[in-house]
Amino acid sequence: MAETKKMLDPDPRIYDFETEYELGQDNVRPFGLDIHNPVFLISSILIFAFVLIALANQDAAASFFGWLRPWLTSTFDWFLVLSVDAITLFCLALIILPVGKVRIGGKDAKPDYSYAGWIAMMFAAGIGIGLLFFGVMEPVYYNFAEDGNARPLGIDIAVPGNEYIGVVGTIHHWGLEGWAVYAAVGLSLAIFAYNLDLPLTLRSAFYPILGERVWGWWGHIIDTLAVFATLFGLTTSLGLGAQQVASGLNAVFGIEPSPTVTVLLIIGITLIAMGSVLMGMDAGVKRLSEINMIMAVGLFIFVIVVTGVGTAIARYFNVMVDYVTMLPALSNPFGREDTSYFHGWTTFYWAWWIAWSPFVGMFIARISKGRTVREFVICALLAPTAVCALWMSTFGGAAIDMLNAGGAEGVRATVIDSYAPEGALFGFLQELPLYGLIAPIALVLIVVFFVTSSDSGSLVIDTITAGGKMDAPVIQRVFWCTLEGLVAIALLLGGGLSALQGAAVSTGIPFTLVVLIMCYCLWLALKSEQSKM
């Protein structure tokens, strides 16, 4: 057994991490597969059992998940918020500290992708369907729904200057702190895989504190928990996307939404995702991500032009100033009276981002070799925050303006009068010119985001359950792609939106502790890498 060697450095916390563990040494290869024993078997059996139980007991599942989410978000609110605060401060510190000069893959490593391709894939994996689903709905909901009880910090929108408080509250959920979670996990995985030559899997990040024990049951537990967090975080987005596609089909083609239609959509889009999986990273995920970005930018340009460029830019800078000013109060978990916003949204979002973090973190780790730590954190933290804020303020802000002017009846009907959030985007687009052209484009964009998320998620889960191997047989990715679709169907039929959200929160909360420990281990690894420069 190799031992961890302390380097000749005055700081006793700096170590060289060496191991005799060989990639895939615990894998078994039945029927031409290449799977980690026991992570693959435990994960797949438990998830299959969940699907069967949820489908066989739909009413009980709906009742259980309806209770689970609010109980978790109100009980663990302080833990989630303080944890995400700490992760955010840690990432911001990496930008300015000397360890920011460390290069992923070593000082001579070169990037595998151009800036455009790298950022496009990062965005497609990190935000996916979320911008389209929540971009209109969330700001409008905070401003006008629940008789004003959902407004961040209880701020009165009747006071001049507070017209867009709903946009500010939305940016909080899609800004700095959410992306910090992705950046922390992604950077940890990248450094331990490309700089310290450990398998690209969650357990590797715990080598500084577990040593060789990381290849035993401690590591099995970490990786299995990562599979559950990834799968349920991902299927929440897939379920939301399927509901929005069903609503779009109704708005564009008059096809009435129903559970059957939603299930058929999940099946159809999962089959498309399988095709992308078979094409591989460059031909599949990369190409789809670039198509996503082109279509999303085109939709954004259309909306900002027809709703007023000058108005949108002025609104953006105003809400960003408010966001920075209000961030300390929004990030404080104590003494909050805006419980509908705080428990109903913020704590759910933090658990959801954390549940997604193994998926997005591993994906962006795979594509970020050759970037410095400082470059990685800026591009994975600050740039996405600015762009998400621009999207939310443009779509959500324009919808608020329309409602204040007495228009946007489709948005009012789906967000304020009755809660059918999947219809908000199309209700908004109905107010704009060229609806017959733009609505089908938006529908296609949602589908492509859906496919990209499923494809990327299958790749990540397969890597974890293959013991860190990035070239496992493609049939294994097809297996996980299929299982993602089945879980999404089981959750939608067994409780709908509340079931999707409850599943994400239930896995995100325990994984929060994992992410916090990863940050500490990452710091030890970065100090070690800095000493070699």
ZAMARGU-4260 file (C-alpha; in steps of 0.2 Angstrom, whole numbers, plus 5000, padded with zeros to 4 digits):
<rodrens>
0) 5000/5000/5000 | 5007/5017/4995 | 5008/5030/5008 | 5004/5048/5007 | 5021/5057/5007
5) 5023/5074/5015 | 5033/5086/5004 | 5048/5097/5010 | 5037/5112/5012 | 5036/5123/5028
10) 5017/5121/5028 | 5012/5104/5036 | 4996/5103/5026 | 5004/5101/5009 | 5005/5084/5003
15) 5009/5073/4987 | 4995/5061/4984 | 5001/5045/4978 | 4992/5028/4976 | 4994/5011/4969
20) 4976/5010/4964 | 4974/5007/4946 | 4959/5014/4936 | 4946/5000/4935 | 4954/4988/4946
25) 4938/4984/4955 | 4927/4983/4939 | 4919/4968/4933 | 4915/4964/4915 | 4900/4953/4912
30) 4892/4952/4895 | 4905/4964/4888 | 4901/4978/4901 | 4914/4987/4912 | 4906/4992/4928
35) 4912/4996/4946 | 4908/4983/4959 | 4898/4987/4969 | 4893/5005/4965 | 4884/5000/4948
40) 4874/4986/4956 | 4869/4995/4972 | 4864/5011/4962 | 4854/5002/4948 | 4845/4990/4959
45) 4839/5003/4972 | 4834/5015/4958 | 4824/5001/4949 | 4816/4997/4965 | 4811/5015/4968
50) 4803/5016/4950 | 4793/5000/4953 | 4787/5006/4970 | 4782/5023/4965 | 4773/5017/4949
55) 4764/5003/4960 | 4759/5016/4973 | 4755/5032/4964 | 4743/5040/4977 | 4755/5035/4992
60) 4770/5042/4982 | 4761/5058/4979 | 4756/5060/4997 | 4773/5056/5003 | 4783/5068/4992
65) 4770/5082/4995 | 4774/5081/5013 | 4793/5078/5011 | 4798/5093/5002 | 4791/5107/5013
70) 4797/5097/5029 | 4815/5096/5022 | 4816/5114/5016 | 4809/5121/5032 | 4819/5110/5044
75) 4836/5111/5035 | 4835/5129/5029 | 4849/5136/5040 | 4861/5121/5035 | 4858/5123/5016
80) 4859/5142/5016 | 4875/5143/5027 | 4883/5129/5017 | 4880/5138/5001 | 4886/5154/5008
85) 4903/5146/5013 | 4905/5137/4996 | 4903/5154/4987 | 4915/5163/4998 | 4928/5149/4995
90) 4926/5150/4976 | 4928/5169/4976 | 4943/5167/4987 | 4951/5155/4974 | 4950/5169/4961
95) 4961/5181/4971 | 4973/5169/4980 | 4989/5163/4973 | 4982/5145/4970 | 4972/5153/4956
100) 4988/5151/4945 | 4987/5132/4946 | 4983/5124/4929 | 4971/5110/4928 | 4981/5095/4920
105) 4998/5103/4925 | 5008/5118/4919 | 5010/5112/4901 | 4992/5106/4899 | 4982/5113/4884
110) 4963/5116/4883 | 4954/5103/4873 | 4940/5115/4867 | 4939/5133/4861 | 4932/5146/4873
115) 4916/5146/4863 | 4914/5127/4863 | 4919/5126/4882 | 4907/5139/4888 | 4893/5133/4877
120) 4894/5115/4884 | 4896/5122/4902 | 4880/5132/4900 | 4870/5119/4892 | 4874/5107/4906
125) 4873/5119/4920 | 4856/5128/4916 | 4848/5117/4903 | 4829/5119/4903 | 4829/5130/4919
130) 4830/5147/4909 | 4816/5143/4898 | 4805/5136/4912 | 4808/5149/4925 | 4813/5164/4915
135) 4796/5171/4914 | 4787/5162/4928 | 4798/5165/4943 | 4799/5184/4942 | 4781/5186/4939
140) 4776/5174/4953 | 4786/5183/4966 | 4779/5200/4961 | 4761/5195/4960 | 4756/5178/4966
145) 4750/5173/4984 | 4744/5191/4986 | 4762/5197/4988 | 4767/5184/5001 | 4780/5177/4990
150) 4791/5193/4988 | 4809/5192/4993 | 4811/5200/5010 | 4793/5205/5010 | 4798/5221/4999
155) 4783/5231/4993 | 4782/5233/4974 | 4771/5248/4976 | 4786/5258/4982 | 4795/5267/4967
160) 4811/5257/4962 | 4804/5240/4968 | 4795/5236/4952 | 4807/5222/4948 | 4810/5214/4965
165) 4804/5198/4958 | 4818/5198/4945 | 4830/5202/4959 | 4824/5187/4969 | 4825/5176/4953
170) 4843/5181/4950 | 4848/5176/4968 | 4843/5159/4964 | 4851/5158/4947 | 4867/5168/4951
175) 4883/5168/4961 | 4879/5155/4974 | 4871/5142/4963 | 4885/5142/4951 | 4898/5142/4965
180) 4892/5125/4970 | 4895/5119/4952 | 4912/5127/4952 | 4918/5119/4968 | 4913/5101/4963
185) 4919/5103/4945 | 4936/5110/4951 | 4938/5097/4964 | 4935/5083/4951 | 4946/5091/4938
190) 4961/5094/4950 | 4961/5076/4957 | 4959/5068/4940 | 4970/5078/4929 | 4983/5084/4941
195) 4984/5070/4954 | 4980/5056/4942 | 4966/5049/4952 | 4950/5042/4944 | 4937/5054/4938
200) 4925/5050/4951 | 4918/5058/4967 | 4927/5047/4979 | 4944/5053/4973 | 4941/5071/4980
205) 4942/5063/4997 | 4959/5055/4996 | 4967/5069/5007 | 4957/5064/5022 | 4953/5045/5018
210) 4969/5039/5010 | 4968/5022/5003 | 4951/5019/5012 | 4943/5029/4998 | 4944/5014/4987
215) 4934/5004/5000 | 4916/5006/5007 | 4919/5024/5011 | 4921/5028/4993 | 4907/5016/4988
220) 4895/5026/4999 | 4901/5043/4992 | 4899/5037/4974 | 4882/5029/4976 | 4876/5045/4985
225) 4883/5055/4970 | 4873/5044/4958 | 4857/5046/4968 | 4859/5065/4969 | 4863/5066/4950
230) 4849/5055/4945 | 4835/5064/4955 | 4842/5081/4952 | 4843/5078/4933 | 4825/5070/4932
235) 4818/5085/4941 | 4824/5095/4926 | 4818/5082/4914 | 4801/5081/4921 | 4799/5100/4921
240) 4805/5100/4903 | 4793/5087/4898 | 4778/5097/4906 | 4784/5112/4897 | 4785/5103/4880
245) 4767/5096/4883 | 4761/5114/4887 | 4770/5121/4871 | 4762/5107/4860 | 4745/5113/4867
250) 4749/5131/4863 | 4756/5129/4846 | 4747/5114/4839 | 4732/5112/4851 | 4737/5095/4857
255) 4729/5094/4874 | 4742/5090/4888 | 4739/5074/4899 | 4749/5062/4908 | 4749/5050/4893
260) 4756/5064/4882 | 4770/5069/4895 | 4775/5050/4897 | 4776/5049/4878 | 4786/5064/4877
265) 4799/5058/4890 | 4800/5041/4880 | 4802/5050/4863 | 4815/5063/4869 | 4825/5049/4879
270) 4826/5039/4862 | 4833/5055/4854 | 4845/5057/4869 | 4851/5039/4866 | 4855/5043/4848
275) 4866/5058/4854 | 4874/5046/4867 | 4879/5034/4853 | 4887/5048/4843 | 4899/5052/4858
280) 4905/5068/4866 | 4911/5078/4851 | 4898/5073/4839 | 4884/5072/4851 | 4885/5083/4867
285) 4896/5096/4860 | 4886/5099/4844 | 4870/5099/4853 | 4876/5111/4865 | 4882/5123/4852
290) 4865/5122/4843 | 4857/5126/4860 | 4867/5141/4862 | 4864/5148/4844 | 4845/5145/4846
295) 4845/5152/4864 | 4855/5168/4859 | 4843/5170/4844 | 4827/5169/4855 | 4835/5181/4867
300) 4840/5194/4853 | 4822/5193/4847 | 4814/5196/4864 | 4826/5210/4869 | 4823/5219/4852
305) 4804/5218/4852 | 4802/5222/4870 | 4815/5237/4869 | 4834/5236/4870 | 4836/5252/4880
310) 4823/5247/4893 | 4830/5230/4895 | 4848/5236/4897 | 4843/5249/4910 | 4832/5237/4919
315) 4847/5224/4919 | 4859/5236/4927 | 4846/5242/4940 | 4842/5224/4946 | 4860/5219/4946
320) 4864/5234/4958 | 4849/5228/4969 | 4855/5210/4968 | 4872/5215/4975 | 4865/5226/4988
325) 4852/5214/4994 | 4863/5198/4993 | 4869/5198/5011 | 4850/5199/5017 | 4845/5186/5004
330) 4859/5175/5010 | 4855/5176/5029 | 4844/5161/5035 | 4840/5169/5052 | 4825/5179/5057
335) 4817/5178/5039 | 4798/5183/5038 | 4797/5180/5019 | 4794/5161/5023 | 4785/5158/5006
340) 4800/5164/4996 | 4813/5157/5008 | 4806/5140/5012 | 4796/5138/4996 | 4810/5143/4984
345) 4827/5147/4991 | 4830/5132/5001 | 4823/5121/4987 | 4834/5129/4975 | 4850/5126/4985
350) 4846/5108/4988 | 4842/5106/4969 | 4859/5115/4964 | 4868/5103/4976 | 4859/5088/4969
355) 4864/5093/4951 | 4882/5097/4956 | 4890/5079/4953 | 4882/5079/4936 | 4887/5097/4931
360) 4903/5097/4941 | 4909/5081/4933 | 4904/5086/4916 | 4913/5103/4916 | 4928/5094/4924
365) 4929/5083/4909 | 4930/5098/4897 | 4941/5110/4907 | 4958/5102/4906 | 4971/5116/4902
370) 4962/5130/4911 | 4969/5139/4926 | 4960/5138/4942 | 4957/5157/4941 | 4950/5155/4923
375) 4939/5141/4928 | 4931/5149/4942 | 4928/5165/4933 | 4920/5157/4918 | 4910/5144/4929
380) 4905/5157/4942 | 4905/5175/4937 | 4901/5174/4918 | 4886/5162/4920 | 4879/5174/4934
385) 4879/5189/4923 | 4871/5180/4908 | 4858/5171/4918 | 4854/5188/4926 | 4852/5196/4909
390) 4841/5182/4903 | 4829/5183/4918 | 4828/5202/4918 | 4824/5203/4900 | 4811/5189/4900
395) 4804/5191/4917 | 4806/5210/4917 | 4797/5212/4901 | 4783/5200/4907 | 4781/5211/4923
400) 4780/5227/4912 | 4766/5219/4901 | 4756/5214/4917 | 4758/5231/4924 | 4751/5238/4908
405) 4736/5227/4908 | 4742/5214/4896 | 4750/5196/4896 | 4734/5187/4900 | 4742/5171/4896
410) 4755/5174/4909 | 4742/5180/4922 | 4732/5164/4919 | 4746/5152/4921 | 4756/5160/4935
415) 4744/5171/4945 | 4726/5165/4943 | 4731/5147/4943 | 4748/5139/4946 | 4752/5130/4929
420) 4771/5136/4927 | 4774/5126/4912 | 4763/5137/4902 | 4771/5154/4907 | 4784/5155/4893
425) 4771/5152/4879 | 4759/5164/4887 | 4773/5177/4886 | 4777/5174/4868 | 4759/5176/4863
430) 4761/5194/4867 | 4775/5196/4855 | 4775/5197/4836 | 4778/5182/4825 | 4771/5170/4838
435) 4768/5157/4824 | 4786/5157/4820 | 4794/5160/4837 | 4784/5148/4848 | 4789/5132/4838
440) 4807/5138/4839 | 4806/5139/4858 | 4798/5122/4858 | 4812/5114/4848 | 4825/5123/4860
445) 4816/5115/4875 | 4818/5098/4867 | 4836/5101/4863 | 4840/5106/4880 | 4831/5091/4887
450) 4841/5080/4875 | 4857/5088/4880 | 4854/5086/4899 | 4849/5068/4897 | 4864/5064/4886
455) 4876/5073/4898 | 4869/5065/4913 | 4870/5048/4906 | 4889/5051/4903 | 4892/5057/4920
460) 4883/5043/4929 | 4891/5030/4918 | 4908/5037/4923 | 4904/5036/4941 | 4897/5018/4940
465) 4912/5013/4929 | 4924/5018/4943 | 4930/5034/4934 | 4933/5026/4917 | 4928/5038/4903
470) 4929/5025/4889 | 4916/5012/4896 | 4905/5003/4883 | 4892/5014/4876 | 4878/5002/4880
475) 4881/5007/4899 | 4876/5025/4895 | 4861/5019/4885 | 4856/5010/4901 | 4857/5025/4912
480) 4849/5036/4899 | 4834/5024/4899 | 4834/5024/4918 | 4833/5043/4919 | 4818/5042/4908
485) 4809/5029/4919 | 4813/5039/4935 | 4806/5055/4927 | 4790/5045/4922 | 4788/5037/4940
490) 4790/5054/4948 | 4778/5063/4937 | 4764/5050/4939 | 4768/5048/4957 | 4765/5066/4962
495) 4770/5077/4948 | 4780/5093/4952 | 4780/5091/4971 | 4787/5073/4968 | 4801/5079/4957
500) 4806/5093/4969 | 4804/5082/4984 | 4816/5069/4976 | 4829/5082/4972 | 4829/5090/4989
505) 4830/5073/4998 | 4846/5069/4989 | 4853/5087/4989 | 4853/5089/5008 | 4864/5074/5013
510) 4875/5078/4998 | 4878/5096/5005 | 4890/5089/5018 | 4899/5080/5004 | 4902/5096/4995
515) 4908/5105/5010 | 4921/5092/5014 | 4926/5092/4995 | 4930/5110/4997 | 4942/5107/5011
520) 4951/5093/5001 | 4952/5104/4986 | 4961/5117/4996 | 4974/5104/5002 | 4977/5098/4984
525) 4978/5116/4977 | 4991/5120/4990 | 5001/5105/4985 | 5000/5109/4966 | 5005/5127/4970
530) 5021/5121/4979 | 5026/5112/4963 | 5026/5128/4952
</rodrens>
